[in-house]
Structures are given as structure tokens and as C-alpha cells.
Amino acid sequence: MRGGAPHRRAAPLALVAGALLWGQAQAQQAPPAAGAASPPEIASPSQTASPAPTTDGRELLPPLPMPIRRAEPPQADDTPGIDRAYGAYQAGSYIAAFRAAARRLEADPTDAAAMTLLGELLELGQGMRQEPAKAAQWYELAARLGDRNAIFALGMMRLEGRGVPRDEAIARALLRQAADKGHGPAAFNLSLPLLLTGKPDDLAEAVRLLRVAAAQEVGDAQHALAVLMLDGRGVPQDIEGGADMMARAAANGSLAGEVEFALLQFTGRGVGRDERAAARGFARAAQRGNAIAQNRLARIMLQGRWLPRDPVQAMGWHLSAKAQGLEDEVLEAELVKLPAADRARAEAFAQDLVTANALTRAPAAAQSTASEFK
């Protein structure tokens, strides 16, 4: 397979697919896997340091996101109309999705989208035992047929050594192959290490890849591209275009984009100034666990502008941000003024936030960094 490791001549796809389906017959029935007198002004973007400065000294708010591990939800490329297998998957009927995909392969042993769906179900253990090795086999078959989602999934498994031996060179080649086919998450993942080298040629290639991913509505790629557009790094500076791209990132679920777009709305940079909308954006991002948004929300609630004044909740948001390493001397000074009972309530509120955020985060073992792609 282009971009993959050398291998012996493969059996015909129909025979291999049939063997895999036979081996999974029993899996279809398996169970699923387990108040201040003088409130401070709200900080401008420069008043609270970001935890991750870039190589040229500019502070990104927030840092560059993690590589994307998978394209969610899976889609059947080039499949006309409503597809039963993928429809069942989207509805959470995973066994029905497996059976529908199996029927598709019985009718057409070269159905790459059905193979990719079977790989997805087996990789995640949805409706059956989690079997990464067999998932990788299905992805391999679909990748040979050019399915870009399968190529991407196989590349990530190669990168992490799940179901197949870890091999960064093969992983990079597979991601490049998927990106060349217009796969947004693959293009985004490839761009991340290039953004960190400081080399002009690498930055130019990162911008190209980010444009591919942004066109596929990958929110984190839109955020990264928007930052470059706003700063004029690697592209001509375009304040309004960068703000528009940041709005798209926020709309597509990028937490980094949500925070940065709220900052743009707060300052009126590239977009009409709307502090009330910015406050709502900070509140949404704060609920998702972003420390910078929690810090901004604490100041907003302490002052009582755009949102009801609530010193107890304000200090709770401050303590939650502080638990993530974001210090704020102004808010800390307000915290010591709270009566003991109110401080206890603020601490309990912050603990609830920390616990809720911990539950929604991926396990540490599942986290990845851009250094994996170097």
C-alpha cells in the first residue's frame, strides 16, 4: 500500500473480507465494553498570561490543541442517499450497524466505506468486544481501496501502536496520503509540528495544510489558521478575515476558538464590539473547563456587568482556573475578603467544577502531543 510498510502479496480483497466477517460472527452478540466593594476591571487579553507562548514570543490564547485522534462521527464517503449502516451507527445501534455493514460487504466485497465502519466499531468496542488488531485489518483493506477515513484511522493506530506495531514513519506517510485526499483531521495533525519549527518553509506548508483542514470545517484548524491570519504570520495579515475564521472555529466546537473569538468580541478587533456576547462566549468555554475563560468569567461576575453579580460564583470560577495553574493576584485579593461561609461555598463550587472537568477529559494515557509527529 502506498505510504505503508512493505508487505507480502495480499490475498484478494473478497477472500480477506470474507474471512474477517466469519471471524466476527460471534462478536455481533457480544455485550458492549464497559461581593467586593470596588470590583476590578475585567482584564484585557494582555493582562492574563497564556500558559503557552509561541516560538516568536506571542502568547496563544489558549495553546495549540492536541492532534485529532479520529474523525467524528464516521461518514460514508461517496455513498448516495441515506445509508442504513451509517444511519444505525449515528443512532447508536451498533450491532445493527455491524450487520448492515456486513450485508453491504456480502453484496460488494470491495465496499471500502463498509470496511471502515467495521473497523470503527471494532476499534472502539461499540456493540462488541474492542479488538484493535482486527480493526486495523479492516482499515488496511479499506485503505488499499483508497478510503481516506480508513487511511487516517490506520495512520493514527500506527502512530500510537494500537493493534499494529508503532511506526512513526509509516504513520506520517499514511496521514500525508489521507491529507492529499482532502481529509481535514489528517491535514491538521500534520500541520502541528510544522508550526513549531520556526522555519519559513515549514510554516508555509503548515498554512497549506490548515487551509485543507479548515475547508473541511475542522474547528481546531480554523482556530490555528485564524491566529496566523490575525498576526500576519505565514499569511498576509487579515484582521477581519481572521476574526471570521475564528467565528467559524467557535461554531465548529473549537474550545480555543470559542475563547479567542470571545476576546475579539470583547475588544472589537476584526468584529463589532459586543461585550455581552463575549461574556456568553466566556461562560460557554468556562463550562467546558478552559482556565482563561474561567478567569474572565470570574472578573465579569465579580463586577456584575453583562451577567448578574455573584461574588461567590466568581471566586469559584477563579479557584477552578487557579487549580489549572492560572494565577490572578487581583482576584486572589478579592477572595480573602469573602466571609468564611461564602468562601466555603466558593471552594465547594470550584471543586464541583474541577471534578466535572476531570470526568469529561480523556484519560491521560489517551492524550497525545505534537512531538509524536516529529
C-alpha positions in Angstrom: 0.0 0.0 0.0 1.4 3.4 -0.9 2.7 5.1 2.3 2.7 1.8 4.3 5.2 -0.8 5.2 6.3 -3.4 2.7 4.1 -6.5 2.8 3.7 -9.8 1.0 1.3 -10.0 -1.8 -2.2 -9.8 -0.3 -5.0 -12.2 -0.8 -7.9 -11.0 -2.9 -10.0 -8.4 -1.0 -13.1 -10.6 -1.3 -11.4 -13.5 0.4 -9.8 -11.5 3.1 -13.0 -9.6 3.8 -15.0 -12.9 4.0 -12.5 -14.3 6.5 -12.7 -11.3 8.7 -16.5 -11.3 8.7 -16.6 -15.0 9.5 -14.2 -14.4 12.5 -16.5 -11.7 13.8 -19.8 -13.6 13.6 -19.9 -14.2 17.4 -18.9 -10.6 18.1 -22.2 -9.3 16.9 -23.9 -10.7 20.0 -21.2 -9.7 22.5 -22.1 -7.1 25.2 -20.8 -3.5 24.9 -17.5 -2.7 26.6 -17.5 -1.4 29.5 -19.1 41.0 46.9 -16.2 43.3 46.7 -16.7 47.0 47.5 -14.6 48.0 44.5 -14.7 45.3 41.8 -11.7 45.1 39.5 -12.0 45.9 35.8 -12.1 42.9 33.5 -8.6 42.1 32.2 -7.7 42.8 28.7 -6.1 39.9 26.8 -2.6 41.1 27.8 -3.3 41.2 31.5 -3.5 37.4 32.0 -0.6 35.4 30.7 -1.3 32.4 28.5 0.3 29.2 29.6 1.9 28.5 26.2 3.9 31.2 24.4 4.8 30.6 20.8 8.3 30.5 19.4 8.2 34.1 18.3 7.1 35.3 21.8 3.4 35.8 21.0 1.1 34.2 23.5 -1.6 32.0 22.1 -4.9 32.1 23.9 -5.3 29.2 24.5 -2.4 26.9 23.4 -2.4 24.9 20.2 -4.8 21.9 20.6 -3.9 18.3 20.7 -3.8 16.3 17.4 -7.2 14.9 16.4 -7.3 11.2 17.1 -10.3 10.4 14.9 -12.8 11.9 12.6 -16.1 12.0 14.5 -18.7 10.9 13.5 -17.7 8.5 10.8 -19.3 9.2 7.4 -19.8 7.0 4.3 -17.8 8.8 1.6 -19.5 9.0 -1.8 -22.5 6.9 -0.6 -25.6 8.3 -2.2 -28.8 8.7 -0.1 -29.4 7.5 3.4 -27.2 4.6 4.3 -28.6 2.0 6.8 -25.3 1.0 8.2 -24.1 4.5 8.9 -27.6 5.6 9.9 -27.7 2.9 12.5 -24.2 3.9 13.7 -25.3 7.5 14.1 -28.3 6.4 16.1 -26.2 4.3 18.4 -27.5 1.0 17.2 -24.0 -0.5 16.8 -25.0 -4.2 16.3 -27.4 -3.2 13.6 -24.7 -1.1 12.0 -22.3 -4.1 12.1 -24.9 -6.3 10.5 -25.8 -3.7 7.8 -22.1 -3.2 7.0 -21.6 -7.0 6.8 -24.6 -7.2 4.4 -23.1 -4.5 2.2 -19.8 -6.4 2.0 -21.6 -9.6 1.1 -23.2 -7.7 -1.8 -19.9 -5.9 -2.7 -16.7 -7.3 -1.2 -14.9 -4.1 -2.3 -17.2 -1.7 -0.3 -14.5 0.4 1.4 -16.9 2.5 3.4 -18.4 -0.6 5.0 -14.9 -1.9 5.8 -14.1 1.4 7.5 -17.3 1.3 9.6 -16.5 -2.3 10.8 -13.0 -1.0 11.7 -14.5 1.8 13.7 -16.9 -0.4 15.6 -14.1 -2.9 16.5 -11.6 -0.2 17.3 -13.9 1.5 19.8 -15.6 -1.7 21.0 -19.1 -0.4 20.2 -21.7 -3.1 20.5 -18.9 -5.8 20.6 -15.5 -6.5 22.1 -12.8 -3.9 21.5 -10.4 -5.6 19.1 -7.8 -3.1 17.7 -5.9 -5.7 15.8 -8.9 -6.7 13.8 -9.9 -3.1 13.4 -6.6 -2.4 11.9 -7.1 -5.2 9.4 -10.4 -3.7 8.2 -8.8 -0.3 7.9 -5.9 -1.8 5.9 -8.4 -3.4 3.5 -10.3 -0.1 3.1 -7.1 1.9 2.8 -6.0 -0.3 -0.1 -9.2 0.8 -1.8 -8.4 4.5 -1.2 -10.8 5.3 1.6 -9.4 8.4 3.2 -11.1 7.8 6.6 -9.5 4.4 6.8 -6.1 5.7 5.8 -6.3 8.3 8.6 -7.5 5.8 11.2 -4.8 3.4 10.3 -2.2 6.2 10.4 -3.3 7.1 14.0 -3.1 3.5 15.0 0.4 3.2 13.6 1.4 6.4 15.4 0.1 5.1 18.8 0.9 1.4 18.3 -2.7 0.3 18.8 -3.5 -3.0 17.0 -0.4 -2.7 14.8 3.3 -2.1 15.6 4.1 1.6 16.3 5.9 3.2 13.4 6.0 7.0 13.1 7.4 7.0 9.6 4.5 4.8 8.3 2.1 6.8 10.3 3.3 10.1 8.8 3.1 8.7 5.3 -0.4 7.5 5.9 -1.5 10.8 7.3 0.0 12.5 4.3 -1.8 10.2 2.0 -5.1 10.9 3.7 -4.4 14.7 3.7 -3.7 14.5 0.0 -7.2 13.1 -0.4 -8.6 16.1 1.4 -9.0 14.6 4.9 -9.3 17.5 7.3 -8.1 15.9 10.6 -5.1 14.3 8.8 -4.1 17.7 7.4 -4.5 19.4 10.7 -2.4 16.8 12.6 0.4 17.1 10.0 0.4 20.9 10.4 1.0 20.9 14.2 4.8 20.0 14.3 5.4 22.3 11.3 4.0 25.2 13.3 6.7 24.7 15.9 9.9 24.6 13.9 10.2 28.3 13.2 11.3 27.6 9.6 9.5 29.7 6.9 9.1 26.7 4.5 7.5 24.6 7.3 5.2 27.5 8.2 4.1 27.8 4.5 3.4 24.1 4.4 1.5 24.3 7.7 -0.7 27.1 6.3 -1.5 25.0 3.3 -2.5 22.0 5.4 -4.5 24.2 7.7 -6.4 25.5 4.8 -7.2 22.0 3.7 -8.5 21.2 7.2 -10.3 24.5 7.6 -12.2 23.9 4.3 -13.4 20.6 5.9 -14.7 22.6 8.9 -12.2 21.3 11.4 -12.6 23.7 14.2 -9.2 23.5 15.7 -7.6 24.0 12.3 -9.7 27.1 11.8 -8.5 28.4 15.2 -4.9 27.9 14.3 -5.3 29.5 10.9 -7.2 32.4 12.4 -4.4 33.1 14.8 -1.9 33.2 11.9 -4.2 35.5 9.9 -4.7 37.9 12.8 -0.9 38.1 13.4 0.2 38.0 9.7 2.4 35.0 10.2 2.8 32.8 7.2 0.0 34.7 5.5 -0.8 38.4 4.9 -2.4 40.0 8.0 -6.2 40.0 7.7 -7.9 41.1 10.8 -11.5 40.8 9.6 -10.8 37.5 7.8 -9.1 36.2 10.9 -12.0 37.2 13.1 -14.4 35.5 10.7 -12.3 32.3 10.7 -12.2 32.4 14.5 -16.0 32.7 14.5 -16.2 29.5 12.3 -13.8 27.8 14.7 -16.0 28.6 17.6 -19.1 27.5 15.8 -17.4 24.2 14.9 -16.8 23.4 18.6 -13.1 24.5 19.0 -12.7 25.4 22.6 -9.6 27.5 21.7 -11.7 29.3 19.0 -14.5 29.9 21.5 -12.2 31.7 23.9 -10.3 33.7 21.2 -13.5 34.8 19.5 -14.9 36.0 22.8 -11.7 38.0 23.3 -12.1 39.5 19.8 -15.8 40.4 20.5 -14.7 41.9 23.9 -12.1 44.2 22.2 -13.9 44.7 18.9 -10.9 43.5 16.9 -12.0 42.5 13.4 -15.6 42.2 14.5 -18.2 44.5 16.0 -17.6 45.1 19.7 -20.1 43.1 21.7 -19.2 42.6 25.4 -22.4 40.9 26.2 -21.9 38.3 23.5 -18.2 37.9 24.7 -19.5 37.2 28.2 -21.7 34.5 26.9 -18.8 33.0 25.0 -16.6 33.0 28.1 -19.4 31.3 30.0 -19.7 28.5 27.5 -15.9 28.0 27.4 -15.7 28.2 31.2 -18.3 25.4 31.5 -16.1 23.3 29.2 -13.1 23.7 31.6 -11.0 26.4 29.9 -9.0 28.2 32.6 -8.7 31.5 30.7 -12.4 31.7 30.1 -13.0 30.8 33.8 -10.7 33.7 34.8 -12.5 36.2 32.5 -15.9 34.9 33.7 -14.8 35.4 37.3 -14.0 39.0 36.7 -17.2 39.6 34.8 -19.4 38.1 37.6 -17.5 39.9 40.3 -18.1 43.2 38.5 -21.7 42.4 37.6 -21.5 43.7 34.0 -23.4 41.7 31.3 -24.0 38.9 33.8 -25.6 39.1 37.3 -23.1 40.0 40.0 -22.2 36.9 42.1 -19.0 37.1 44.2 -19.3 33.5 45.4 -19.6 32.0 42.0 -16.9 34.5 40.7 -14.5 33.2 43.3 -15.4 29.6 42.4 -14.5 30.2 38.8 -11.3 31.9 39.9 -10.4 28.9 42.1 -11.1 26.5 39.3 -8.8 28.5 37.0 -6.2 28.6 39.7 -6.3 24.9 40.1 -5.3 24.7 36.4 -2.3 27.0 37.1 -3.7 30.4 36.1 -2.9 32.8 38.9 -4.7 36.2 39.3 -3.4 38.5 42.1 -6.4 40.8 41.7 -9.0 38.0 42.1 -6.9 36.5 44.9 -7.1 39.8 46.8 -10.9 39.7 46.4 -11.0 36.1 47.6 -9.5 36.9 51.0 -12.3 39.5 51.6 -15.1 36.9 51.4 -16.7 35.8 54.7 -15.8 32.3 55.7 -19.1 30.8 54.8 -19.1 32.4 51.4 -15.5 31.2 50.8 -16.5 27.7 51.7 -19.3 27.8 49.2 -16.9 29.2 46.5 -14.5 26.4 47.3 -17.2 23.7 47.0 -18.4 25.2 43.7 -14.8 25.1 42.4 -14.4 21.5 43.5 -17.5 20.6 41.6 -16.1 22.2 38.5 -12.8 20.5 38.8 -14.5 17.1 39.3 -16.8 17.7 36.3 -14.0 18.8 34.1 -11.9 15.8 35.1 -14.7 13.4 34.2 -15.1 14.9 30.7 -11.4 14.8 29.8 -9.8 11.8 28.1 -7.6 9.6 30.2 -4.1 10.7 30.5 -2.9 7.6 28.6 -5.0 8.6 25.6 -3.5 12.1 25.4 -1.2 12.9 22.5 1.2 15.8 21.7 2.6 17.3 18.6 6.0 15.8 19.4 4.6 12.4 18.3 4.7 13.7 14.8 8.3 14.9 14.8 
